[in-house]
Every structure is written in structure tokens, then in C-alpha cells.
Amino acid sequence: MHEVIEAIERWLARGEQVAVATVVRAMGSSPRQVGAKMAVSSGGSMIGSVSGGCIEGAVFEACQEAIASGQSRLLHFGVADETAWEVGLACGGSIDVFVEPLR
């Protein structure tokens, strides 16, 4: 977590905007537990993980959208959800990820 905070501080010092994604619910066989975080800068940098790689691309895009719009959103990924198969979450669980721009 310390590395994530340091990266955010560097990005903010450079004048970049930042969004943070946090796992807020994990059910079944999920790759990360509640509290796992990923941060994304407006310059395209990323640090941390919310899924071990299988949904990071979709979460990265949601973070970029949050930076652009200023709006937070809750994402849901699970094996019964067609979106989960599209992004590669076939581990048998489901996770909810809250994406929010830092202000």
C-alpha cells in the first residue's frame, strides 16, 4: 500500500489527475480480497491490483472515465456476468470494485 501512496503523490506533484479503484465486495473464489487497491493517473500510469490481472484493463478504463467525468462508479464482475468472461474473470467468484476520482 505504501508504494501506491508514493505513486499517487508523485503523479499529483506532476499535475496529473488520479483515480483509485478499491475492491469493496468479494464473494467465492475471487483473486483479491476487500480493500485491495489500484491507482491510475491521467497520464496512463497504473499501480496496485484489484484482480491479479484478469479485470485490470476494464478497471483501468473505468478509472480514466472517472478522471474525465469526475464521477465515481461501482463495477461488478462475476462469472454469471457476461462482462466477466469478456475481461477474463472465470475464477468462480465475483467482486465489486468502487472507482473514484481523487479530488
C-alpha positions as CSV (number, residue, x, y, z in Angstrom):
1,M,0.0,0.0,0.0
2,H,2.9,2.3,0.7
3,E,4.0,2.1,-2.9
4,V,0.5,3.1,-4.1
5,I,0.5,6.2,-1.9
6,E,4.0,7.2,-3.1
7,A,3.0,6.8,-6.7
8,I,-0.1,8.9,-6.2
9,E,1.9,11.6,-4.5
10,R,4.4,11.6,-7.5
11,W,1.6,11.8,-10.0
12,L,-0.2,14.7,-8.2
13,A,3.1,16.6,-7.9
14,R,3.4,16.4,-11.7
15,G,-0.1,17.8,-12.0
16,E,-1.7,14.6,-13.1
17,Q,-5.2,13.6,-12.0
18,V,-5.7,10.3,-10.3
19,A,-8.5,7.7,-9.8
20,V,-8.5,4.9,-7.2
21,A,-10.2,1.6,-7.6
22,T,-11.0,-0.4,-4.4
23,V,-12.4,-3.9,-4.0
24,V,-15.5,-3.4,-1.8
25,R,-17.0,-6.8,-2.0
26,A,-15.6,-10.3,-2.8
27,M,-17.6,-13.5,-3.0
28,G,-16.4,-17.0,-3.7
29,S,-13.1,-17.6,-5.3
30,S,-12.0,-14.0,-6.0
31,P,-8.4,-13.1,-6.9
32,R,-8.2,-10.2,-4.4
33,Q,-9.9,-9.5,-1.1
34,V,-11.9,-6.5,0.1
35,G,-9.6,-3.5,0.4
36,A,-7.3,-4.3,-2.5
37,K,-6.5,-1.1,-4.4
38,M,-5.3,0.1,-7.8
39,A,-4.5,3.7,-8.7
40,V,-4.4,5.1,-12.2
41,S,-3.1,8.5,-13.4
42,S,-4.4,10.7,-16.2
43,G,-1.0,10.1,-17.9
44,G,-1.7,6.4,-18.1
45,S,0.3,5.1,-15.2
46,M,-1.1,2.3,-13.0
47,I,0.0,0.7,-9.7
48,G,-1.6,-1.9,-7.5
49,S,-4.1,-4.6,-8.4
50,V,-7.8,-5.4,-7.8
51,S,-7.8,-8.8,-9.5
52,G,-4.4,-10.3,-10.2
53,G,-4.7,-9.2,-13.8
54,C,-8.0,-10.5,-15.1
55,I,-10.1,-7.3,-14.9
56,E,-7.4,-4.7,-14.7
57,G,-7.9,-3.5,-18.3
58,A,-11.6,-2.8,-17.6
59,V,-10.9,-1.1,-14.3
60,F,-8.1,1.0,-15.9
61,E,-10.7,2.2,-18.5
62,A,-13.2,3.0,-15.7
63,C,-10.6,4.9,-13.8
64,Q,-9.8,7.0,-16.9
65,E,-13.5,7.7,-17.3
66,A,-13.8,8.7,-13.7
67,I,-10.9,11.1,-14.1
68,A,-12.5,12.6,-17.2
69,S,-16.1,12.9,-15.8
70,G,-15.3,13.4,-12.1
71,Q,-17.9,10.7,-11.3
72,S,-17.5,7.7,-9.1
73,R,-19.0,4.3,-10.1
74,L,-19.4,0.8,-8.8
75,L,-18.3,-2.0,-11.1
76,H,-19.5,-5.7,-10.7
77,F,-17.6,-8.6,-12.1
78,G,-18.7,-12.2,-11.7
79,V,-18.8,-15.5,-13.6
80,A,-22.5,-15.2,-14.2
81,D,-21.9,-11.7,-15.7
82,E,-21.1,-11.8,-19.4
83,T,-18.7,-8.9,-18.8
84,A,-16.6,-11.1,-16.6
85,W,-15.9,-13.6,-19.4
86,E,-15.0,-10.7,-21.7
87,V,-12.3,-9.5,-19.3
88,G,-11.2,-12.9,-18.2
89,L,-12.7,-13.3,-14.7
90,A,-13.5,-17.0,-14.9
91,C,-12.2,-17.9,-11.4
92,G,-15.6,-18.8,-10.0
93,G,-16.1,-15.7,-7.8
94,S,-17.4,-12.2,-8.1
95,I,-16.1,-8.8,-7.0
96,D,-17.4,-5.3,-6.8
97,V,-14.9,-2.5,-7.4
98,F,-15.6,1.1,-6.4
99,V,-13.8,3.6,-8.8
100,E,-13.4,7.2,-7.6
101,P,-11.5,10.2,-8.8
102,L,-9.3,11.8,-6.2
103,R,-10.1,15.4,-5.5
